[in-house]
């Protein structure tokens, strides 16, 4: 049995597996074909807006919608080589989600440092 760890230690450990991206880099990567995936819950999206072009997938559906072999996959989930940048509100849940996607073989999945709030603070496009 493994020794239990707290969420802060777990995040620190799993983030070593990710090449996390800053908002400006995520913007550039999206322009180059990366898929931005917004996992924030509806109330936050309604309050703060959306990243134009981002695929909205509730966190509890993420793995089913992005598994290229899954029966419930989104049309955008075309390959295990797809670059995916997961976006949550502040960049915490997205790290856990990105690692989960990597466990499905989506080896280029990562997350946005600071989440949607960092994106908006950087002055990047947001639509209401």
Beta strands, then each sheet from edge to edge (+ up, - down):
strand 1: 35-38
strand 2: 55-56
strand 3: 84-87
strand 4: 110-111
sheet 1: 2+ 1+ 3+ 4+
end
